[in-house]
């Protein structure tokens, strides 16, 4: 009712303030803002007076209407936001297929890698080839449109280059360890990742761990120590390489928080898959000259034959397959992370390590003592406990 009256009053004023014309072709409009022209008709004056009275009567109602609207808008703005609709449930068949692909690609990567490194002891060359395959894989996905090509800038390159550096070193040290000790032992040592994550976050990010988190690290460290004492393939080179891999990979995570958490002017935030693809390409360019300097050109049939490798084509084929599996399991891992919670992903990663250890023992027939198996089991159980404690501490912070 109020809005109808105000619109009607404003309509009357518009009608009253319209220019009025005198009779005849030479008539001129007279404006109400000036003194009323004597030549204007008396009906125009009446319309003006009528509109003024209507406006005078409707003005208080217009003001009250405006105040009511402002109060309602303020209340709506200060009221709690309507909860977002719950995310749709993922198809369990799709999730199952993704987890199976994640475990399968990772298992075959470790098996092919170990088979190659046993006869072709050049971990720098193998790592560079894996980065080359991953780079081609990423470029292919961008070219055919399976993945949106990111906008790359100099500022972004500066932010990502430290990540690419530690990523290169971490994968290189992993391959060094796989070439020197059993796959199962390498992955047992890599179960120490939570320990280094807590230590580096406390040192560089100022994140003080809670007592439950510190306590959850004891079974991890104790289990790895128990497994190491009785490991048949133990040697310090493989052990220290796996430990160095833990440190570099957790340093990468810390650098991700320090560098990628900042918005760079003119840059667009990258999703995880594109970020990993760019890191892979940059890692290839970082490691390629290092490979030529340290090991030379070894990845050719003639070079392999000169080393006494008779079936060089099989070595090349498995090296390339390891590169495909390496990039594929990382891609699938990020796809899973987009569909499940980080805790679910962490638990899945623990199960993945168990599957890799069991598969490698079956394929390579590595001897494992009872104490070694118990130590491995304790360390993996500790990783699971750590993920649960981390989840509970995160809920307390949000409360």
PyMOL commands that set and color helices and strands:
alter all, ss='L'
color gray80, all
select helices_A, chain A and resi 2-16+42-78+92-119+123-144+154-180+183-205+211-229+236-260+272-294+301-306+312-337+342-364+370-398
alter helices_A, ss='H'
color red, helices_A
deselect
rebuild
show_as cartoon
